[in-house]
């Protein structure tokens, strides 16, 4: 059963990547603008003092504006740093200049940036190719966030382009899910 679900997810990933690539630059920018505005206005973000945000690359939502806005608001902003064996940690930054390309070419904080314990994160913005109505995410397939979010009790939010929002994605026991999914047209709260 597990290998069947893994195979379905692999096929879905390829389909989602292809469809995301087919979006025009203008469509992507319009989508990003709306998703960023929804995230920055989200009621769960206001009280959060320590926030982990991914750095959007490729067809992902561009999050550099989110990062700079949160820093300007005086929040402690962390980004993920990939470790061996598909592990991950959060490191606090003071600005985008603290980021250097990691082994995947994604801007990430270095070892010189302060380590922040997962329990100290009030909110995590979780990346995904797409999300569903249950908060299930289809990630890139590395399992970094699945491991990191295991037993995490704080707020998790995913940004999903409306046309890629799914009703029911395949989910395996170790797959991480988010408590809230934001699209350009609204939000879904599968878990309060």
Secondary structure, DSSP 8 states (H G I E B T S, - for coil): -HHHHHHHHHHHHHHHHHHHHHS-HHHHHHHHHHHHHHHHT-HHHHT-SEEE-----TTS---HHHHHHHHHTT-EEEEEEEEGGGEEEEEEESSGGGEEE-TTS-EEE-TTS-EE-GGG-SEEEE--SEEBTTSBEE--SS-HHHHHHTT--SEEEEE--GGG-BS-----TT--B-SEEEETTEEE-S--
